[in-house]
Amino acid sequence: MAQRVGAKIAELPPEKRQVALAIVEKSLRETVKKTNLTGPQADGFVELQMKAIRHFITEIDVSGNPRSGGA
């Protein structure tokens, strides 16, 4: 999931990426809430996913290739 989302966001102009990342984070938090997960474990899951998405965006920016790293 993180690879696909990162690749889609990397296609956006840099000035629109922060808005897209905020939408993704909000969606992840809402999904976690619907599953009744709470506390540090739920927060850690969202943070890990967001970190992975940002990593893939950076990797694509550096390599110029959305398939880099198996994305």
C-alpha positions as CSV (number, residue, x, y, z in Angstrom):
1,M,0.0,0.0,0.0
2,A,2.7,2.4,0.9
3,Q,4.5,1.9,-2.4
4,R,1.4,2.5,-4.5
5,V,0.4,5.6,-2.5
6,G,4.0,6.9,-2.5
7,A,4.1,6.5,-6.3
8,K,0.8,8.3,-6.8
9,I,1.9,11.2,-4.6
10,A,5.3,11.4,-6.3
11,E,3.4,12.1,-9.6
12,L,2.0,15.3,-8.0
13,P,3.8,18.6,-8.2
14,P,5.8,19.2,-5.0
15,E,3.6,22.0,-3.8
16,K,0.6,19.6,-3.7
17,R,2.2,16.7,-1.9
18,Q,1.8,17.9,1.6
19,V,-2.0,18.2,1.1
20,A,-2.1,14.7,-0.3
21,L,0.0,13.3,2.6
22,A,-2.3,15.0,5.1
23,I,-5.3,13.3,3.4
24,V,-3.6,9.9,3.5
25,E,-2.8,10.3,7.1
26,K,-6.3,11.3,8.0
27,S,-7.7,8.4,6.1
28,L,-5.3,6.0,7.9
29,R,-6.3,7.4,11.3
30,E,-10.0,7.0,10.5
31,T,-9.5,3.5,9.3
32,V,-7.6,2.6,12.4
33,K,-10.3,4.1,14.6
34,K,-13.0,2.1,12.8
35,T,-11.1,-1.1,13.7
36,N,-11.2,-0.1,17.4
37,L,-7.4,0.0,17.6
38,T,-6.2,2.7,20.0
39,G,-3.2,3.9,21.8
40,P,0.5,3.6,20.9
41,Q,0.0,0.6,18.7
42,A,-2.5,2.4,16.5
43,D,-0.4,5.6,16.4
44,G,2.7,3.6,15.6
45,F,1.0,1.9,12.7
46,V,0.0,5.2,11.1
47,E,3.4,6.7,11.7
48,L,5.1,3.7,10.2
49,Q,2.9,3.8,7.1
50,M,3.5,7.5,6.7
51,K,7.2,7.1,7.0
52,A,7.2,4.3,4.4
53,I,5.1,6.5,2.0
54,R,7.5,9.4,2.4
55,H,10.5,7.1,1.9
56,F,9.0,5.9,-1.4
57,I,8.4,9.4,-2.6
58,T,12.0,10.4,-1.8
59,E,13.3,7.2,-3.5
60,I,11.2,8.0,-6.7
61,D,12.4,11.6,-6.7
62,V,16.0,10.6,-6.4
63,S,15.9,7.8,-8.9
64,G,13.3,9.3,-11.3
65,N,11.8,5.8,-11.5
66,P,8.5,4.8,-9.7
67,R,9.6,1.1,-10.0
68,S,12.8,1.7,-8.0
69,G,13.0,-0.5,-5.0
70,G,10.1,-2.6,-6.1
71,A,7.6,0.1,-5.8
